[in-house]
Amino acid sequence: MRPDAVARRYARALFELAREQSELDRVQAALAAVARLLDDPALARALTGPITGSRRIAWLREIADQTGAPAAFASFLQLLEERDRLRHLPAIRTVFDALVDERNGVTRAAVRSADALADAVVAQIADTFSGITGKTVKVGVEVAPELIAGIIVEVDGRVYDGSLRTQLAKLHRQMAAG
């Protein structure tokens, strides 16, 4: 099975379980905390190293307890371990976060800018795209000096390109065409 399909399947199952138990926020926080922990190469090596499955499950339960996760989340981690799916946790987290956002009427905008943006500008971008999408928009900003000036916004699968680099490329094509 493809990794993205695995992530979607497990994330949806965890989302439905957390929603039914009214634990979405706690599960989302625990999932983020465990994903951050597994980003640590030393811990990841320890969990994937030559230890018994029962010892690995005990460590995962301890990690879940330390994050304040509900019992269902600890069982979820155990299931991932038993089915050798623990490596999919970062992708599961991404899908889970998207499901929570969708439920809450939130969308994310990826903004690429030639320079760092002031908080007021980021807020204005969020307000503008909230009006366009009808959802609350959370903005993530990446500085990309190759844009020269302007911004590129990607939200809900659409790209809004207001970069000087793109404008210059259009002008170049028009001049070359005559």
C-alpha positions in Angstrom: 0.0 0.0 0.0 1.3 3.5 -0.8 2.6 5.5 2.1 0.1 8.4 1.5 -2.8 5.9 1.5 -1.6 4.4 4.8 -1.4 7.8 6.3 -4.9 8.8 5.2 -6.4 5.5 6.4 -4.8 5.7 9.9 -5.4 9.4 10.3 -9.1 9.1 9.4 -9.5 6.3 11.8 -7.8 8.2 14.6 -9.8 11.4 13.7 -13.1 9.5 13.9 -12.2 7.9 17.2 -11.0 11.2 18.7 -14.1 13.0 17.4 -16.4 10.4 18.9 -14.7 10.7 22.3 -14.6 14.5 22.1 -10.8 14.4 22.4 -9.7 16.0 19.1 -7.6 18.7 20.8 -5.9 16.3 23.2 -5.2 13.8 20.4 -3.9 16.5 18.1 -1.6 17.8 20.7 -0.3 14.3 21.6 0.2 13.5 18.0 2.2 16.6 17.4 4.3 15.9 20.6 5.0 12.3 19.6 5.9 13.3 16.0 8.4 15.9 17.4 9.9 13.3 19.7 10.3 10.9 16.8 12.1 13.6 14.8 15.0 13.1 17.3 17.4 10.8 15.6 18.6 9.2 18.8 15.1 8.3 19.9 14.1 7.1 16.5 17.1 4.8 16.4 16.2 3.5 19.9 12.7 2.7 18.8 13.7 1.1 15.6 16.7 -0.7 16.9 17.1 -4.3 18.0 14.6 -4.3 20.9 11.6 -6.5 21.5 8.2 -5.3 20.3 6.9 -5.4 23.9 9.7 -3.1 25.1 9.0 -0.8 22.2 5.3 -0.7 23.0 6.1 0.0 26.6 8.2 3.0 25.6 5.5 4.3 23.3 2.9 4.0 26.1 5.3 5.9 28.4 5.7 8.6 25.7 1.9 8.8 25.3 1.5 9.1 29.1 4.0 11.9 29.3 2.2 13.9 26.6 -1.1 13.7 28.4 -2.6 11.7 25.6 -5.9 9.9 26.0 -5.8 6.1 26.4 -7.1 5.6 22.8 -4.1 7.4 21.5 -1.7 5.1 23.4 -3.6 2.2 21.8 -3.2 3.8 18.4 0.5 4.0 18.9 0.6 0.4 19.9 -1.4 -0.5 16.8 1.1 1.4 14.6 4.0 -0.4 16.2 2.3 -3.9 15.8 1.6 -3.2 12.1 5.0 -1.7 11.4 3.5 1.7 10.6 5.2 3.9 13.1 7.4 5.4 10.4 4.2 6.9 8.9 3.5 9.0 12.0 4.6 12.3 10.4 2.3 11.8 7.4 -0.5 10.7 9.7 -0.1 13.8 11.7 -0.3 16.0 8.5 -3.5 14.3 7.4 -5.0 14.4 10.9 -4.2 18.1 11.2 -5.9 18.7 7.8 -9.0 16.8 8.9 -9.2 18.9 12.1 -8.8 22.1 10.1 -11.5 21.0 7.7 -13.9 20.3 10.6 -13.1 23.7 12.1 -13.5 25.6 8.9 -9.8 26.4 8.7 -7.5 26.4 5.7 -3.8 27.0 5.4 -2.1 29.4 3.0 1.6 28.9 2.1 3.1 32.3 1.3 6.4 32.8 -0.4 7.8 36.2 -0.2 11.1 37.9 -1.4 11.5 39.4 2.1 10.2 38.8 5.6 6.7 40.1 6.1 5.5 42.2 8.9 2.8 40.8 11.1 0.3 43.3 9.9 0.9 42.2 6.3 0.5 38.6 7.2 -2.8 39.4 9.0 -4.0 41.3 5.9 -3.2 38.3 3.7 -5.1 36.1 6.1 -8.1 38.4 6.0 -8.1 38.7 2.3 -8.0 35.0 1.7 -10.5 34.4 4.4 -12.9 36.5 2.3 -12.0 34.5 -0.8 -12.2 31.0 0.7 -14.9 31.6 3.3 -12.7 29.9 5.9 -10.4 31.0 8.6 -6.9 31.2 7.0 -3.7 30.3 8.8 -0.7 31.7 7.0 2.8 30.1 6.9 5.5 32.3 5.4 8.6 31.3 3.6 11.2 33.8 2.5 12.3 33.1 -1.1 14.7 35.8 -2.3 14.7 34.5 -5.9 11.2 36.1 -6.3 12.9 39.5 -6.3 9.8 41.2 -4.9 6.1 40.4 -4.3 4.5 37.3 -3.0 3.1 33.9 -4.1 0.2 32.6 -2.2 -1.0 29.0 -2.4 -4.3 28.2 -0.7 -6.8 25.4 -1.3 -4.9 24.1 -4.3 -4.8 27.5 -6.1 -1.8 29.6 -6.7 -1.9 33.4 -6.7 1.4 34.7 -8.1 2.2 38.4 -7.6 5.9 38.0 -7.8 8.1 40.4 -9.7 10.0 37.4 -11.1 6.8 36.1 -12.8 5.8 39.6 -14.1 9.3 39.9 -15.7 9.0 36.5 -17.2 5.6 37.4 -18.7 7.0 40.7 -20.1 10.0 38.8 -21.6 7.6 36.3 -23.4 5.5 39.2 -24.7 8.5 41.1 -26.0 9.9 37.9 -27.6 6.6 37.2 -29.3 6.6 40.7 -30.8 
